Amino acid sequence: MVFEGTRLQLRAVQDISPKEELTISYIETLSLAEERQRQLDEQYHFICRCKRCDSKKEEGFMLSGEEEKWNQLKMALPRLEELKTDS
């Protein structure tokens, strides 16, 4: 997504078929579902029911490594969001 003044421009990273649904993420998708749900509720006042938020499968993969390593990522995500917002 790129903002040009008040216009939002979506730039595709793959081919898009006619009538294919386009979606965007309101928040960082690397966060755990619980954190994403909290942010969406606080910032946009809704609870997401997408496949990613309803499934714990991906989180199992994210949390299967050493806690020290994934905890560092979890701690860094808010700062990444800040930097993304600032830019």
C-alpha positions, 0 to 999 in steps of 0.5 A: 500500500502506498498513500499518495495524498488522500489516495491509496494505491495498492501495488501487487507483488503477483498477477491479479485475476479479474474479479479477484478479491484484494485484501490488506492487513490493518496491523503487523501480521507477524504478531500473535493472534491475541495481540492482533485482536487486541490492536484491532479492537483498540485501534479499529473497534472490531474483532477479526474473524479471518482464517489467520486469526481463527487458526492457532496452527501458524502460532504453533509454528511461530512458538515452536522455536526457542522462547528466547528467540521468538520473544525477541521478535515479539518485543521488536514488533511494536517498534517496527510498527512505530517505524512503519507509521513514521515512514 
